[in-house]
Amino acid sequence: MTVLVTGATGTLGRRVVDRLRREGRTVRALTRTPGGRTGLPGDVEVVGGDLTEPRTLTAALDGVSAVHLLGATGHDHAPLRTGPEIMAMATAAGVRRLTVLAPDEGGELEHAVRAGGVEWTFDWPIDLMPNALGWADAIRATAEVREPYAARRTASADEADVAEVIAALLARGGHAGRRLVVTGPEALSPADKVAALAAATGRELRFTELTDDQARRQWRAEGLPEEGIAFMLHMWATVPASVAEVTTTVEDVLGRPPRSFARWASDHADAFRA
Ligand SMILES: NC(=O)c1ccc[n+]([C@@H]2O[C@H](COP(=O)([O-])OP(=O)(O)OC[C@H]3O[C@@H](n4cnc5c(N)ncnc54)[C@H](OP(=O)(O)O)[C@@H]3O)[C@@H](O)[C@H]2O)c1
């Protein structure tokens, strides 16, 4: 059983590759730049292709029986518009099992997956714990995190848990036809996370809440594009309460509780040390 992993060079995808290899599967990795250094293990076949241009995916899909499909590319998590073409190609290639990393969108991608005649599961983490690495420079330099919307709480998931769930579904099946939201064991605010990082590093760290205007000024000074600033402020101002909901997905699929942010912080403490 060869499994095609898309997004295989990313934070989450390389973990999926790793877990599938541990499950004894042959893994093929998709990247848009196959000539570059992927850092993937030597026994992983690296194949070129771009999910936004389905005609480039023929070689990648040849002979695979399962696919982990990145259903949303880009920072805005916009669903792939090429879902129908990709599903038609996957079905023709004999793919039998599919995990789709995409939010609940009810659009073209979802319709195509449902109609594709393969065993599918949608998997979506509300928020990945490694997003906290975006604070690493500031914490190392100033021991402070400065952000707006301090009250927002998210049930962030450890990327290793998300990858293990995806690999288990691809390798062993189960939970077919379901949408699974993968979370950690608790919903935390940014200040809670900074406190966990302080405990993990043994450093005194501070969280300071900014107004929208202060955040705009800070992010401009850091060189963020206006479009990115507007997106972040809009996203945090309109974040739905559901992002704080803890799910039982990790326990249901893996038979063990999800890893906590405190554990993630301890695993990654070096990135936050001065
Ligand atoms: N960060 C979060 O909190 C969060 C929350 C929910 C969902 N997600 C989803 O999780 C996904 C993976 O996250 P991550 O942190 O692992 O991402 P990442 O480290 O930024 O990696 C992105 C991956 O997507 C691939 N990719 C991007 N556009 C592509 C395209 N057009 N065709 C083929 N491959 C493409 C890249 O491959 P190459 O550059 O090698 O081509 C790379 O492997 C994201 O796409 C996002 O939708 C993230």
The ligand as an SDF file (V2000), in Angstrom:
LIG
                    3D

 48 52  0  0  0  0  0  0  0  0999 V2000
   -1.4220   26.2470   11.5030 N   0  0  0  0  0  0  0  0  0  0  0  0
   -2.6270   26.0140   11.9610 C   0  0  0  0  0  0  0  0  0  0  0  0
   -3.0040   26.4020   13.0750 O   0  0  0  0  0  0  0  0  0  0  0  0
   -3.6040   25.2380   11.1200 C   0  0  0  0  0  0  0  0  0  0  0  0
   -4.8930   25.0660   11.6050 C   0  0  0  0  0  0  0  0  0  0  0  0
   -5.7900   24.3560   10.8210 C   0  0  0  0  0  0  0  0  0  0  0  0
   -5.3830   23.8240    9.6310 C   0  0  0  0  0  0  0  0  0  0  0  0
   -4.1350   24.0240    9.1780 N   0  0  0  0  0  0  0  0  0  0  0  0
   -3.8050   23.4730    7.8730 C   0  0  0  0  0  0  0  0  0  0  0  0
   -2.7180   22.6220    7.9910 O   0  0  0  0  0  0  0  0  0  0  0  0
   -2.0270   22.6590    6.7550 C   0  0  0  0  0  0  0  0  0  0  0  0
   -0.6080   22.2460    7.0030 C   0  0  0  0  0  0  0  0  0  0  0  0
   -0.0690   23.1010    7.9770 O   0  0  0  0  0  0  0  0  0  0  0  0
    1.4990   23.1930    8.1560 P   0  0  0  0  0  0  0  0  0  0  0  0
    1.7630   24.0550    9.3360 O   0  0  0  0  0  0  0  0  0  0  0  0
    2.0780   21.8360    8.0820 O   0  0  0  0  0  0  0  0  0  0  0  0
    1.8780   24.0010    6.8130 O   0  0  0  0  0  0  0  0  0  0  0  0
    3.2940   24.4410    6.3000 P   0  0  0  0  0  0  0  0  0  0  0  0
    4.3750   24.0000    7.2230 O   0  0  0  0  0  0  0  0  0  0  0  0
    3.1910   25.8780    5.9620 O   0  0  0  0  0  0  0  0  0  0  0  0
    3.4600   23.6060    4.9460 O   0  0  0  0  0  0  0  0  0  0  0  0
    2.6380   23.8440    3.8640 C   0  0  0  0  0  0  0  0  0  0  0  0
    2.6830   22.6380    2.9620 C   0  0  0  0  0  0  0  0  0  0  0  0
    1.7050   22.8180    1.9410 O   0  0  0  0  0  0  0  0  0  0  0  0
    2.2970   22.4810    0.7090 C   0  0  0  0  0  0  0  0  0  0  0  0
    1.6030   23.2270   -0.3320 N   0  0  0  0  0  0  0  0  0  0  0  0
    1.2020   24.5260   -0.2620 C   0  0  0  0  0  0  0  0  0  0  0  0
    0.5840   24.8740   -1.4000 N   0  0  0  0  0  0  0  0  0  0  0  0
    0.5980   23.7880   -2.2020 C   0  0  0  0  0  0  0  0  0  0  0  0
    0.1160   23.5160   -3.5170 C   0  0  0  0  0  0  0  0  0  0  0  0
   -0.4930   24.4640   -4.2490 N   0  0  0  0  0  0  0  0  0  0  0  0
    0.3060   22.2750   -4.0350 N   0  0  0  0  0  0  0  0  0  0  0  0
    0.9340   21.3100   -3.3160 C   0  0  0  0  0  0  0  0  0  0  0  0
    1.3980   21.5020   -2.0590 N   0  0  0  0  0  0  0  0  0  0  0  0
    1.2390   22.7230   -1.5200 C   0  0  0  0  0  0  0  0  0  0  0  0
    3.7550   22.8250    0.8480 C   0  0  0  0  0  0  0  0  0  0  0  0
    4.5000   22.0290   -0.0360 O   0  0  0  0  0  0  0  0  0  0  0  0
    5.7180   22.5710   -0.9730 P   0  0  0  0  0  0  0  0  0  0  0  0
    6.0230   23.9740   -0.5140 O   0  0  0  0  0  0  0  0  0  0  0  0
    6.8320   21.6010   -0.6860 O   0  0  0  0  0  0  0  0  0  0  0  0
    5.1970   22.4880   -2.3300 O   0  0  0  0  0  0  0  0  0  0  0  0
    4.0150   22.4300    2.2980 C   0  0  0  0  0  0  0  0  0  0  0  0
    4.3450   21.0540    2.3810 O   0  0  0  0  0  0  0  0  0  0  0  0
   -2.1790   24.0990    6.2450 C   0  0  0  0  0  0  0  0  0  0  0  0
   -2.2640   24.1090    4.8460 O   0  0  0  0  0  0  0  0  0  0  0  0
   -3.4600   24.5770    6.8780 C   0  0  0  0  0  0  0  0  0  0  0  0
   -4.5060   24.6500    5.9460 O   0  0  0  0  0  0  0  0  0  0  0  0
   -3.2140   24.7080    9.8970 C   0  0  0  0  0  0  0  0  0  0  0  0
  1  2  1  0
  2  3  2  0
  2  4  1  0
  4  5  1  0
  4 48  2  0
  5  6  2  0
  6  7  1  0
  7  8  2  0
  8  9  1  0
  8 48  1  0
  9 10  1  0
  9 46  1  0
 10 11  1  0
 11 12  1  0
 11 44  1  0
 12 13  1  0
 13 14  1  0
 14 15  2  0
 14 16  1  0
 14 17  1  0
 17 18  1  0
 18 19  2  0
 18 20  1  0
 18 21  1  0
 21 22  1  0
 22 23  1  0
 23 24  1  0
 23 42  1  0
 24 25  1  0
 25 26  1  0
 25 36  1  0
 26 27  1  0
 26 35  1  0
 27 28  2  0
 28 29  1  0
 29 30  1  0
 29 35  2  0
 30 31  1  0
 30 32  2  0
 32 33  1  0
 33 34  2  0
 34 35  1  0
 36 37  1  0
 36 42  1  0
 37 38  1  0
 38 39  2  0
 38 40  1  0
 38 41  1  0
 42 43  1  0
 44 45  1  0
 44 46  1  0
 46 47  1  0
M  CHG  2   8   1  16  -1
M  END
$$$$
